[in-house]
Amino acid sequence: MSTTDPAPADLPVMLARWVAAGIISADQAARIRAVEATAGPVAEAGPVARGASLVTEAMGYLGGVLILVASATMTGRYWGNLPAGGRIAVAGAAAALLLTAGGAVPRSLGGVGVRLRGVLWLASSAAVAGLLALVGSEGFVWRDESIAFLASSGTALYSVVLWSAHRHLLQHVAVFGSLLTTAGTAAGLLPDPGSLPGLAVWGVGAMWAVLAWGGIVRPRQPGMIVGGIAAVLGVAGLVQGGWGAVLALLTVGAVVVAAVAFRDMGLLALGAIGALVVLPAMMARYFPGAVSAAAVLLVAGVGLVVAAILTARRRRGTAEGALVPDLSAGTARPALLVCAGIAVVTAATILAAGLA
């Protein structure tokens, strides 16, 4: 199967228009005509090639699953008989094997190779987390909070290195997830943590979303979504306190406002889910009466409907070519300033409350 005629009938018209517009010179147009007139047909990538790529990818995933199943079966059978050093060595070998396998994926595989490497290196990050947890529990005999902090912080550093070498969404998620766990477990190490781990998770999520908006963390839209999810989940357990309830309302409201400003239906859906998570707990706490609860739900529902209409209208205006300002892509400087403010306020609050 081949492409269409290498010298289409409208090529001279297109070249004349480009020359008139000053895009190319007359000499360049003549050379393009000469090349296209003598070029042969270009073979298209047929379904066989695409099918082979899919088979390669599926076999890679299946092989990884078989390795995990076999490893789990073997280690489950003999794990109790292994000394601490042997268990640590097994976890380290698994992490090294997955890292090497991901690095050995040929770049010539294109998108298939990119996805396969991402999956293998995500599994390698998980294996490193298990390795560090074993080091903390069986090597240092630490308590659970310290073990979790060691495993998450070490995995975060390891995943950052992998992410810098392979800019894939799975490595993005690995770094973000390990940073969330690191922040939460670090707050849990304080003398009186209470609900402070939730505040720490909120801070990391909010900063991640802001950094993604500023283009520092990429890709932008997934970064804002996962950051927003973490921020909403972080404040979900704080609504029983006065300041926590205010922070929860501000967080959900900020997500909805950002969805309208950025014309992002994903953020709007997140804001709606956040409202469903936060509002029932707040109503049970502050509005025990049925009428009051219904009034709060009515106001929230009307607000979400209005936000959905505004978001849809802004998206339609952009599609029709209207001059709607695009606020979804920020710049690094304001993002860093906002992120620094969130970090300072969150850290100061956690330390003051946890050490009091």
Protein Blocks (a to p, Z undefined) as FASTA:
>chain_A
ZZddfbdfklmmmmmmmmmnomacfklmmmmmmmmmmpccdddddfklmmmmmmmmmmmm
mmmmmmmmmmmmmmmmmmmmpcfklmmmmmmmmmmmmmmmmmmpcfklommlmmmmmmmm
mmmmmmmmmmmmmmmmmmnopafklmmmmmmmmmmmmmmmmmmmoccfklmmmmmmmmmm
mmmmmmmmpmblmlmmmmmmmmmmmmmmmmmmnomaccfklmmmmmmmmmmmmmmmmmmp
mklmmmmmmmmmmmmmmmmmnopaklmmmmmmmmmmmmmmmmmmmmmbfklmmmmmmmmm
mmmmmmmmmmmmmmmmmmnopacddfkbccfklmmmmmmmmmmmmmmmmmmmmmZZ
